């Protein structure tokens, strides 16, 4: 999976979308099993918030290029990632771990760049593939080697949805272009 993530990042670099690699996730995917519980919560929360905020942005700013297919995907991202975020927050607070309440600045900059792109919907579609590739890698690594059993179970339980999201993202119109 890490090889696929690297290939997608390389493809993003080649197409000028290098900034769509999600910094909070991409920097940690190779060592997620070595992360502390707090680091996993921080990175998983950033991933979920990015999905929610970027999806809300494309629905608000996608204009005429926002197809029903992309709108449906974006709505699903908001719904699914909100639910997963609530589960993660419940686990984290029960363990006295802090849960970030704001999207990190680098991720907000990616959303701003996506919104100002010539074709925000195509940029969103491409960003979703990169973000979900990184998230799948993060969650797989933590599910396999994380130290916190509740977070490890959360990662395992969340993986099927993330993989489904990745498959869906790869079929979005802008990703195929």
Buried (B, 14 or more C-beta within 10 A) or exposed (E): EEEEBBEBBEBBEEEEBEBBBBBBBBEBBBEBBEBEBBBBBBBBBBBBBBBBBBBBBBBEBBEEBBBEEBBEBBEBBBEBBEEBBEEBBEBBEEEEBEBBEEBBEBBBEBBEBBBEBEBBBBBBBBBBBBBBBBBBBBBBBBBEEBEBEBBBEBBBEBBEBBBEBBEBBBEBEBBEE
